[in-house]
Amino acid sequence: MPTRKDITEGKAGIPFQLYVTILDSATCKPITEGLVLEIWHCDALGVYSHYEAQSLGTGTQTDDTTYMRGLQAANSSGVAEFRTIYPGWYVGRDVHIHYKVHINGKTVLTSQFFIDDAISDQIALLEPYVQHKITRTRLTEDGIYTSTAGLLDLAVNGTKLSDGFIATTTIAVDATATSSNGKGGGPGGRPTMGGYTTREKWLIAAVVILSVILVAAAIAAGVYFYKKKHAPTHQERIAEIQQIEEEIV
């Protein structure tokens, strides 16, 4: 992962300046020593560098491309800055930016930044985003997004949307925590629907099927014991038969 401010590598898209202020959750003060922010996201058409074949559905191999990936150390105010483009999207996901916070070489937080759908709706009408053949998943349907994740604060950096955006946000981290480490990934499992991977969907299906079986078994058992409890005794049954015979006579 290259250390750099500009991560676009000439890729087409609407300019996007990202400023992230990182605070220590214990002191609410900016972290300035040993802090590095790592981000990665897809290009305008939903393709991830290093995972182009997987993004395009043409294979599973990785590659040496690095666009839309970078590391930046925080400045004296605890702010890390990047120059990129407004991210695109892909099947099962809304617009998002992956990030990791590293302190002194240890990863303390792994998460994602999200953007208001109202803005992404307008961006989708502009080049090169309008070339998308994929219907964008909404935040409410994205299996990764939660309302507690928050949204980036965006301001147009000019007079029109195509001039670009300045995006800002502040996050607080536990400097003593340990999160998932390693190199920034690709589509994060490439969810195909609702943000879930194929394995997760199979597990969900298995849980649902098992739940249905257990409910059916519980109902059957309830019916059995109800009938057993309320079934007439042998003597009551004989009395019913005698009564029927008397009525016939």
DAMOMO-V946460 format. One record per backbone hydrogen bond with DSSP energy under -1.0 kcal/mol. NH is the residue of the N-H (numbers start at 1). CO is the residue of the C=O. If there is no record, write none. Layout:
# DAMOMO-V946460
NH	CO
NH	CO
This chain:
# DAMOMO-V946460
4	71
7	83
11	8
16	84
17	165
18	82
19	167
20	80
21	169
22	78
23	171
24	29
25	173
28	24
31	22
36	102
37	72
38	100
39	70
40	98
41	68
43	47
46	43
55	51
56	52
58	53
63	50
68	7
70	39
71	2
72	37
74	35
75	79
78	75
80	20
82	18
83	5
84	16
86	14
88	43
93	90
97	113
98	40
99	111
100	38
101	109
102	36
103	106
104	34
106	103
108	101
109	101
111	99
113	97
120	116
121	117
123	119
124	120
125	122
126	123
130	126
131	128
132	129
141	138
142	138
149	146
152	114
153	168
155	166
157	164
158	156
163	160
164	161
165	15
166	155
167	17
168	153
169	19
171	21
173	23
177	174
179	107
192	196
196	193
201	197
202	198
203	199
204	200
205	201
206	202
207	203
208	204
209	205
210	206
211	207
212	208
213	209
214	210
215	211
216	212
217	213
218	214
219	215
220	216
221	217
222	218
223	219
224	220
225	221
226	222
227	223
228	224
229	225
230	226
231	227
237	233
238	234
239	235
240	236
241	237
242	238
243	239
244	240
245	241
246	242
247	243
248	244
249	245
